[in-house]
Amino acid sequence: MTQRTTGTALILGASGKIGTHAIRAFTARGWTCRKYDRSAGNMTEAAMGCDVIVNGLNPPNYHNWAEIIPEITEQVIAAAKASGATVILPGNVYVFGAEAGEWSEETPHQPVSRKGKIRADMEARYVQSGVRAINLRAGSFIDPDKNADIVSLMILNKIKKGRIGAVGDRSVKHAYAYLPDWARAAAQLAEKRDELDVYEDIPFPGHAFTLDELKAEIEGMTERALVYSGFPWWLLRVASPFWELARELLEMRYLFNTSHWLSSHKFEALLPKFEATPLETVLRQLDIDPNHPVAAGTIRESAV
């Protein structure tokens, strides 16, 4: 049995959704976590003595990715080179384009969006840099803290009124990642870092379901009928000339009409004992049932 190799992790964007869950997951496994936000000063100095850097930095609301993402990337690479730390990246699916099917570490990077090109360039830069990096690639995050994730903002924002946001084709599969699960997996992979290649692209299978499947699941759990509520994409088009977030969301609309899911093969080979949180448990932590609300303080991380 492989000895657990913990140490010190520098959590970038410690107050954001990725950073928050990373701190919980790494701490639960015995890691010492240092918190870093962009106002905290020199990243390289903060990284000295760290074994892992979790890159949870991301401009809010997709703001100015073209300039900020490359800037963050260079800072993280410099910090990793100086400290010798392994970087953990929350990869996404934007790099794959719009060809439906199962996406894996072997799927060509053929982005069809501006943000997809930015992310593809970012990943290529990590490969070229030679720093040790684990790219744990996930679909749309589901955050039980409801911290500006797509599911809370666009799909289940009216669930207490019996409505599900119809953001796209209701029969199309979409890849999702329950954020506490992603963070647990990141911590476990960090402990295997010395066994991995210099750069590892690891799809995180998470959950994949259609809107119709989600609707049926919630109806079965709550014993009440739900209706679809059309998402106002037209309003985003009207607002896009003067609202940055509207423009950025419109660019990613294709993902809700392109059936996709992430391969589990590589992930299961690396973490064969990993137990994902069941979808029913995930949904209950989102407080979907007005008759049985989640009491304050009852949301817990899944077992390690």
NORNOR-V10084 format. One record per backbone hydrogen bond with DSSP energy under -0.5 kcal/mol. NH is the residue of the N-H (numbers start at 1). CO is the residue of the C=O. Records with the same first field share a line. If there is no record, write none. Layout:
# NORNOR-V10084
NH = CO / CO
This chain:
# NORNOR-V10084
6 = 4
9 = 32
10 = 52
11 = 9 / 34
12 = 10 / 54
13 = 36
14 = 11 / 36
16 = 13
19 = 13
20 = 16
21 = 17
22 = 18
23 = 19
24 = 20
25 = 21
26 = 22
27 = 23
28 = 24
29 = 25 / 26
30 = 27
31 = 26
32 = 7
33 = 31
34 = 9
36 = 11
40 = 37
41 = 38
46 = 42
47 = 43
48 = 44 / 45
50 = 47
51 = 8
52 = 8
53 = 86
54 = 10
55 = 53 / 88
56 = 12 / 54
62 = 59
63 = 60
65 = 62
67 = 64
68 = 64
69 = 65
70 = 65
71 = 67
72 = 68
73 = 69
74 = 70
75 = 71
76 = 72
77 = 73
78 = 74
79 = 75
80 = 76
81 = 77
82 = 78
83 = 79
84 = 80
86 = 51
87 = 132
88 = 53
89 = 87 / 134
90 = 55
91 = 89
96 = 93
97 = 94
100 = 98
101 = 259
103 = 261
107 = 104
110 = 95 / 108
117 = 113
118 = 114
119 = 115
120 = 116
121 = 117
122 = 118
123 = 119
124 = 120
125 = 121
126 = 122
127 = 123
128 = 124
129 = 125
130 = 126 / 127
131 = 126
133 = 198
134 = 87
135 = 133 / 200
136 = 89 / 134
137 = 135 / 202
138 = 91
140 = 175
142 = 177
143 = 141
144 = 142
146 = 143
148 = 146
151 = 141
153 = 149
154 = 150
155 = 150 / 151
156 = 151
159 = 156
161 = 158
162 = 159
163 = 158
164 = 227
165 = 155
166 = 229
167 = 165
169 = 256
172 = 169
174 = 209
176 = 207
177 = 140
179 = 142 / 177
181 = 178
182 = 178
183 = 179
184 = 180
185 = 181
186 = 182
187 = 183
188 = 184
189 = 185
190 = 186
191 = 187
192 = 189
193 = 190
195 = 192
196 = 192 / 193
200 = 133
202 = 135 / 200
203 = 201
204 = 137
205 = 203
207 = 176
209 = 174
212 = 170
214 = 210
215 = 211
216 = 212
217 = 213
218 = 214
219 = 215
220 = 216
221 = 217
222 = 218
223 = 219
224 = 219
227 = 162
229 = 164
230 = 228
231 = 166
233 = 231
235 = 232
236 = 232
237 = 233
238 = 234
239 = 235
240 = 236
242 = 239
243 = 239
247 = 243
248 = 244
249 = 245
250 = 246
251 = 247
252 = 248 / 249
253 = 250
255 = 252
256 = 253
257 = 254
259 = 257
260 = 173
261 = 101
263 = 103
268 = 264
269 = 265
270 = 266
271 = 267
274 = 271
276 = 274
282 = 278
283 = 279
284 = 280
285 = 281
286 = 283
287 = 284
288 = 283
290 = 288
292 = 289
298 = 295
